[in-house]
């Protein structure tokens, strides 16, 4: 179990399949990064995921290189 509240990213084996996720949103970092690469805008992501906020997106973008999908 790993959590870094300062980075806004959490890893727990029993949540979201154990992948890195946005704390409080249950949205995986790799999903957001994948959608961004497919052309989804930040506004589009925020509208699609009401539990996500701009700070969560920034945390995902900062952390994405550390948590690539396996």
N, C-alpha and C positions, 0 to 999 in steps of 0.2 A: 504494500500500500504506500503510495507516495502522493503528497499534496504540497503545493507551493502556493499558499494564499496570496503571496506578494505578486506572483506571476499571473494569478487568476486561472491557472491550469491545474487539473487534478487527474490522478491516475489511481483507480481502485479496481481491483480484479472483479468485483461484483457489480460494477456500474458501467454501462455502455461497453460491455465486453472487454473491459480492462484497457481500453485505448485512452489516450490523452483527450480530455474534454474541458469545456469551459465550465468553471465552477458556477453552480446555480442554474445552468442552462441545459445540462445533459445533451450537449451538441458536441460531437467530436471535432477536434482540430483538423484531422485529415479530411472530413466531409466538407468543412468550410473551405479549406485550401483547394480541394477538388472542384468545388462549385466556382470558386474564383477563377481557376484556370480554364473553366468552361465558359467564362465570360459573364458570370453573375456579378452584378455590382454590389457594393456595400449596402446601398439603399435596398436593393432587391433582397439581400440576405436578411436585413433587419425587418423588412416587411414579412418575409416568409417565416421567420422564427421569432415570434413575439417575446420569448424569454431571453433573447440575445440583445445586447446593447453595444454601443460603439466601443466601450472599453473592452468588452469581451472579444470583439473583432480584432482590436489592436493587439490584445494578448495572443490571440490565435495566430496572427501574422508574425508576431515576434517569436512565437514558439514553434511554428510549423516545421522549420528545418530540424528540430530536435525530435520530432514525433512523426516520422514518415510511416505511412501504412505499410504493414508487413505482409 
